[in-house]
Amino acid sequence: MKISEILNTDKPYLSFEVFPPKTRSGFESVKAATEEIAKLRPSFMSVTYGAGGGTSKYTLDIAKNIKSLHGVPMLAHLTCVSSTRETVRQRIEDMKNAGIQNVMALRGDIPDEMRDSDRSQWDYRYAAQLVRELKESDGDFCIGGACYPEIHPESANQREDIKRLKEKVDAGCDFLTTQMFFDNNLLYNFLYKIREAGITVPVIPGIMPITNANQVERAVKLSGSFMPQRFKSLVDRFGSDPNAMKQAGIAYATDQIIDLYANGLNNVHVYSMNKPEVAAKIQSNLSDILKK
């Protein structure tokens, strides 16, 4: 099933993101964790893609396994910035042959060794180029793209960021998924601005449950996310107690999701980090809401 079909309904949905192993030795444990999350029957699951395509095979292996065992619609990530056009086309062909209908088209992080190189020589500089490549293929994919409620770290300002986002959507994105955020008002403000800019495709909010204090610094470093005082107080109070912090972090994420549903955003994506117990608890907290 294409994600665009799921997004056409008024029913609240929950989806989860998992990541592949970095090496073959870790494959079985990751496979088991992702299968447990698939048993929750989310609306779909996404599988990330390692920097430089290092885990590309495992991305497809995990996606195919979940799809065949549990019938959960899959969204496979694909990055392009450090790849040649030939490599990307082969990976698109691999996804098509694997029966993957949904692709998350991402530029990807620029490897350190490429930062000072001549970017005009790269086959891909922007995600919009990958979106066009997917559209021109014969895979009939439903294509997702990333968006940043708090501005992409490399953009000079939000106006420039939204301009780039519009280019990506015009290239063929069917929907967008946001980077993590911890203040829903930031998302609502962002949605107003992109609608004003003519971006009308569905936007899926991405929620990251912070279940241990060490995740906070990493989340800020990766995304530059604003941490509201309410969340900082939560970490200050419960961060030294792992069990209390996990419970509080899940409760905070649940509260964000309920507010999003209440404000008409029916599809929420949870960055579940291969943690079945976290995914299950959030889904349980929302059980009656998801039945409606």
ZAVO-893613 format. One record per residue (C-alpha): residue in three letters; chain; x, y, z. Coordinates in steps of 0.25 Angstrom, whole numbers. Example, Ala and Ser with C-alpha at 12.3 -4.5 7.8 and 13.67 -1.06 7.14 Angstrom:
<rs>
+-----+----+-------+-------+-------+
!  aa ! ch !  east ! north !    up !
+-----+----+-------+-------+-------+
! ala !  A !    49 !   -18 !    31 !
! ser !  A !    55 !    -4 !    29 !
+-----+----+-------+-------+-------+
</rs>
This chain:
<rs>
+-----+----+-------+-------+-------+
!  aa ! ch !  east ! north !    up !
+-----+----+-------+-------+-------+
! met !  A !     0 !     0 !     0 !
! lys !  A !     5 !    14 !    -3 !
! ile !  A !     6 !    24 !     8 !
! ser !  A !    -2 !    34 !     0 !
! glu !  A !   -14 !    25 !     1 !
! ile !  A !   -13 !    24 !    17 !
! leu !  A !   -12 !    39 !    18 !
! asn !  A !   -25 !    41 !    11 !
! thr !  A !   -33 !    36 !    23 !
! asp !  A !   -38 !    43 !    35 !
! lys !  A !   -35 !    33 !    45 !
! pro !  A !   -23 !    35 !    54 !
! tyr !  A !   -11 !    27 !    51 !
! leu !  A !     2 !    24 !    57 !
! ser !  A !    15 !    19 !    49 !
! phe !  A !    29 !    15 !    54 !
! glu !  A !    43 !    17 !    49 !
! val !  A !    54 !     7 !    51 !
! phe !  A !    68 !     6 !    46 !
! pro !  A !    77 !    -5 !    40 !
! pro !  A !    89 !   -11 !    47 !
! lys !  A !   103 !    -6 !    43 !
! thr !  A !   108 !   -20 !    42 !
! arg !  A !   104 !   -34 !    38 !
! ser !  A !   107 !   -38 !    52 !
! gly !  A !    96 !   -29 !    58 !
! phe !  A !    85 !   -33 !    48 !
! glu !  A !    78 !   -43 !    56 !
! ser !  A !    76 !   -35 !    68 !
! val !  A !    71 !   -23 !    60 !
! lys !  A !    62 !   -32 !    52 !
! ala !  A !    56 !   -37 !    64 !
! ala !  A !    53 !   -23 !    70 !
! thr !  A !    47 !   -18 !    57 !
! glu !  A !    38 !   -30 !    56 !
! glu !  A !    33 !   -27 !    70 !
! ile !  A !    30 !   -13 !    66 !
! ala !  A !    23 !   -19 !    53 !
! lys !  A !    14 !   -27 !    62 !
! leu !  A !     7 !   -14 !    67 !
! arg !  A !     1 !   -13 !    53 !
! pro !  A !     5 !     2 !    51 !
! ser !  A !     0 !     9 !    39 !
! phe !  A !    14 !     8 !    33 !
! met !  A !    28 !     6 !    37 !
! ser !  A !    41 !    13 !    31 !
! val !  A !    55 !     8 !    31 !
! thr !  A !    66 !    18 !    31 !
! tyr !  A !    79 !    17 !    22 !
! gly !  A !    93 !    18 !    27 !
! ala !  A !   102 !    30 !    23 !
! gly !  A !   108 !    27 !     9 !
! gly !  A !    99 !    16 !     7 !
! gly !  A !   107 !     7 !    16 !
! thr !  A !    95 !    -1 !    21 !
! ser !  A !    87 !     0 !     8 !
! lys !  A !    86 !   -15 !     7 !
! tyr !  A !    81 !   -17 !    21 !
! thr !  A !    71 !    -6 !    19 !
! leu !  A !    64 !   -14 !     8 !
! asp !  A !    66 !   -27 !    16 !
! ile !  A !    59 !   -21 !    28 !
! ala !  A !    48 !   -15 !    20 !
! lys !  A !    45 !   -28 !    12 !
! asn !  A !    45 !   -36 !    24 !
! ile !  A !    35 !   -28 !    31 !
! lys !  A !    26 !   -27 !    19 !
! ser !  A !    26 !   -42 !    16 !
! leu !  A !    24 !   -46 !    30 !
! his !  A !    14 !   -36 !    35 !
! gly !  A !     9 !   -29 !    23 !
! val !  A !    12 !   -15 !    29 !
! pro !  A !    14 !    -4 !    18 !
! met !  A !    29 !     0 !    17 !
! leu !  A !    36 !    13 !    14 !
! ala !  A !    50 !    11 !    11 !
! his !  A !    60 !    22 !    12 !
! leu !  A !    69 !    26 !     1 !
! thr !  A !    81 !    36 !     1 !
! cys !  A !    88 !    41 !   -11 !
! val !  A !    99 !    52 !    -7 !
! ser !  A !   111 !    43 !    -7 !
! ser !  A !   106 !    33 !   -18 !
! thr !  A !   108 !    33 !   -33 !
! arg !  A !    96 !    33 !   -42 !
! glu !  A !    99 !    19 !   -46 !
! thr !  A !    99 !    14 !   -31 !
! val !  A !    86 !    22 !   -28 !
! arg !  A !    79 !    16 !   -41 !
! gln !  A !    83 !     2 !   -36 !
! arg !  A !    78 !     4 !   -23 !
! ile !  A !    65 !     9 !   -28 !
! glu !  A !    64 !    -4 !   -37 !
! asp !  A !    67 !   -12 !   -24 !
! met !  A !    55 !    -5 !   -17 !
! lys !  A !    46 !    -8 !   -29 !
! asn !  A !    50 !   -22 !   -30 !
! ala !  A !    47 !   -24 !   -15 !
! gly !  A !    33 !   -19 !   -16 !
! ile !  A !    36 !    -6 !    -9 !
! gln !  A !    25 !     5 !   -12 !
! asn !  A !    29 !    16 !    -3 !
! val !  A !    43 !    23 !    -3 !
! met !  A !    48 !    34 !     6 !
! ala !  A !    57 !    43 !    -3 !
! leu !  A !    68 !    49 !     5 !
! arg !  A !    80 !    57 !     1 !
! gly !  A !    87 !    51 !    13 !
! asp !  A !    99 !    56 !    22 !
! ile !  A !   111 !    61 !    15 !
! pro !  A !   123 !    52 !    18 !
! asp !  A !   135 !    59 !    24 !
! glu !  A !   144 !    56 !    13 !
! met !  A !   134 !    62 !     3 !
! arg !  A !   132 !    76 !    10 !
! asp !  A !   143 !    83 !     3 !
! ser !  A !   141 !    77 !   -10 !
! asp !  A !   136 !    84 !   -23 !
! arg !  A !   121 !    82 !   -21 !
! ser !  A !   118 !    85 !   -36 !
! gln !  A !   124 !    72 !   -39 !
! trp !  A !   115 !    64 !   -30 !
! asp !  A !   104 !    56 !   -37 !
! tyr !  A !    94 !    60 !   -26 !
! arg !  A !    95 !    73 !   -18 !
! tyr !  A !    80 !    73 !   -13 !
! ala !  A !    69 !    64 !   -10 !
! ala !  A !    60 !    70 !   -21 !
! gln !  A !    70 !    63 !   -31 !
! leu !  A !    67 !    50 !   -25 !
! val !  A !    52 !    52 !   -25 !
! arg !  A !    53 !    55 !   -40 !
! glu !  A !    61 !    42 !   -42 !
! leu !  A !    50 !    34 !   -35 !
! lys !  A !    39 !    41 !   -42 !
! glu !  A !    46 !    38 !   -56 !
! ser !  A !    48 !    23 !   -52 !
! asp !  A !    38 !    12 !   -55 !
! gly !  A !    36 !     9 !   -41 !
! asp !  A !    23 !    16 !   -39 !
! phe !  A !    28 !    20 !   -25 !
! cys !  A !    20 !    28 !   -14 !
! ile !  A !    31 !    38 !   -10 !
! gly !  A !    34 !    45 !     3 !
! gly !  A !    43 !    56 !     7 !
! ala !  A !    48 !    62 !    19 !
! cys !  A !    45 !    76 !    25 !
! tyr !  A !    50 !    84 !    37 !
! pro !  A !    40 !    92 !    46 !
! glu !  A !    52 !    99 !    52 !
! ile !  A !    60 !   101 !    39 !
! his !  A !    70 !    92 !    32 !
! pro !  A !    84 !    94 !    39 !
! glu !  A !    90 !    98 !    26 !
! ser !  A !    80 !   109 !    22 !
! ala !  A !    82 !   123 !    24 !
! asn !  A !    68 !   126 !    29 !
! gln !  A !    54 !   120 !    28 !
! arg !  A !    50 !   127 !    16 !
! glu !  A !    62 !   120 !     8 !
! asp !  A !    58 !   107 !    15 !
! ile !  A !    44 !   107 !    10 !
! lys !  A !    48 !   111 !    -4 !
! arg !  A !    57 !    99 !    -5 !
! leu !  A !    45 !    91 !     1 !
! lys !  A !    36 !    96 !   -10 !
! glu !  A !    46 !    92 !   -20 !
! lys !  A !    46 !    78 !   -14 !
! val !  A !    31 !    77 !   -14 !
! asp !  A !    30 !    82 !   -28 !
! ala !  A !    40 !    71 !   -33 !
! gly !  A !    30 !    61 !   -28 !
! cys !  A !    29 !    58 !   -13 !
! asp !  A !    15 !    52 !   -10 !
! phe !  A !    17 !    55 !     5 !
! leu !  A !    27 !    61 !    15 !
! thr !  A !    31 !    56 !    29 !
! thr !  A !    37 !    66 !    39 !
! gln !  A !    50 !    65 !    47 !
! met !  A !    48 !    63 !    62 !
! phe !  A !    42 !    75 !    70 !
! phe !  A !    38 !    77 !    84 !
! asp !  A !    29 !    89 !    84 !
! asn !  A !    16 !    86 !    75 !
! asn !  A !    14 !   101 !    73 !
! leu !  A !    27 !   101 !    65 !
! leu !  A !    20 !    92 !    56 !
! tyr !  A !     7 !    99 !    55 !
! asn !  A !    15 !   112 !    51 !
! phe !  A !    23 !   104 !    41 !
! leu !  A !    11 !    98 !    34 !
! tyr !  A !     4 !   112 !    33 !
! lys !  A !    17 !   117 !    26 !
! ile !  A !    18 !   106 !    16 !
! arg !  A !     3 !   106 !    13 !
! glu !  A !     5 !   121 !    10 !
! ala !  A !    17 !   117 !     1 !
! gly !  A !     8 !   108 !    -7 !
! ile !  A !    13 !    95 !    -1 !
! thr !  A !     0 !    87 !     0 !
! val !  A !     5 !    72 !     1 !
! pro !  A !     2 !    65 !    14 !
! val !  A !    12 !    67 !    25 !
! ile !  A !    14 !    56 !    35 !
! pro !  A !    19 !    61 !    49 !
! gly !  A !    31 !    53 !    54 !
! ile !  A !    32 !    51 !    69 !
! met !  A !    44 !    46 !    77 !
! pro !  A !    42 !    40 !    90 !
! ile !  A !    54 !    44 !    99 !
! thr !  A !    55 !    32 !   109 !
! asn !  A !    69 !    35 !   115 !
! ala !  A !    76 !    48 !   118 !
! asn !  A !    88 !    44 !   109 !
! gln !  A !    78 !    46 !    97 !
! val !  A !    76 !    60 !   100 !
! glu !  A !    90 !    65 !    96 !
! arg !  A !    90 !    56 !    83 !
! ala !  A !    76 !    61 !    79 !
! val !  A !    80 !    75 !    80 !
! lys !  A !    93 !    73 !    73 !
! leu !  A !    87 !    65 !    61 !
! ser !  A !    75 !    74 !    59 !
! gly !  A !    77 !    87 !    66 !
! ser !  A !    63 !    85 !    73 !
! phe !  A !    58 !    95 !    83 !
! met !  A !    56 !    89 !    96 !
! pro !  A !    44 !    96 !   103 !
! gln !  A !    46 !    99 !   118 !
! arg !  A !    35 !    88 !   121 !
! phe !  A !    44 !    78 !   115 !
! lys !  A !    56 !    83 !   122 !
! ser !  A !    49 !    82 !   135 !
! leu !  A !    45 !    68 !   132 !
! val !  A !    60 !    64 !   129 !
! asp !  A !    65 !    71 !   141 !
! arg !  A !    55 !    64 !   151 !
! phe !  A !    56 !    50 !   145 !
! gly !  A !    69 !    49 !   137 !
! ser !  A !    77 !    42 !   148 !
! asp !  A !    66 !    31 !   149 !
! pro !  A !    66 !    23 !   137 !
! asn !  A !    52 !    16 !   139 !
! ala !  A !    46 !    30 !   143 !
! met !  A !    52 !    37 !   131 !
! lys !  A !    47 !    26 !   122 !
! gln !  A !    33 !    27 !   127 !
! ala !  A !    33 !    42 !   127 !
! gly !  A !    39 !    43 !   113 !
! ile !  A !    28 !    34 !   108 !
! ala !  A !    18 !    42 !   115 !
! tyr !  A !    23 !    55 !   108 !
! ala !  A !    23 !    49 !    94 !
! thr !  A !     9 !    43 !    97 !
! asp !  A !     4 !    57 !   101 !
! gln !  A !    10 !    63 !    88 !
! ile !  A !     3 !    53 !    79 !
! ile !  A !   -10 !    55 !    86 !
! asp !  A !    -9 !    70 !    84 !
! leu !  A !    -6 !    67 !    69 !
! tyr !  A !   -18 !    58 !    67 !
! ala !  A !   -27 !    68 !    74 !
! asn !  A !   -22 !    79 !    64 !
! gly !  A !   -25 !    71 !    52 !
! leu !  A !   -12 !    64 !    49 !
! asn !  A !   -16 !    50 !    48 !
! asn !  A !    -3 !    43 !    44 !
! val !  A !     8 !    43 !    54 !
! his !  A !    22 !    37 !    52 !
! val !  A !    30 !    32 !    64 !
! tyr !  A !    45 !    31 !    63 !
! ser !  A !    44 !    18 !    72 !
! met !  A !    59 !    15 !    71 !
! asn !  A !    57 !     0 !    70 !
! lys !  A !    51 !     0 !    84 !
! pro !  A !    39 !    -9 !    83 !
! glu !  A !    35 !    -6 !    98 !
! val !  A !    35 !     9 !    95 !
! ala !  A !    26 !     7 !    83 !
! ala !  A !    17 !    -2 !    90 !
! lys !  A !    15 !     7 !   102 !
! ile !  A !    12 !    19 !    93 !
! gln !  A !     2 !    11 !    85 !
! ser !  A !    -4 !     6 !    98 !
! asn !  A !    -6 !    20 !   103 !
! leu !  A !   -13 !    24 !    91 !
! ser !  A !   -21 !    11 !    89 !
! asp !  A !   -35 !    17 !    90 !
! ile !  A !   -32 !    29 !    82 !
! leu !  A !   -26 !    20 !    71 !
! lys !  A !   -39 !    12 !    70 !
! lys !  A !   -47 !    24 !    67 !
+-----+----+-------+-------+-------+
</rs>
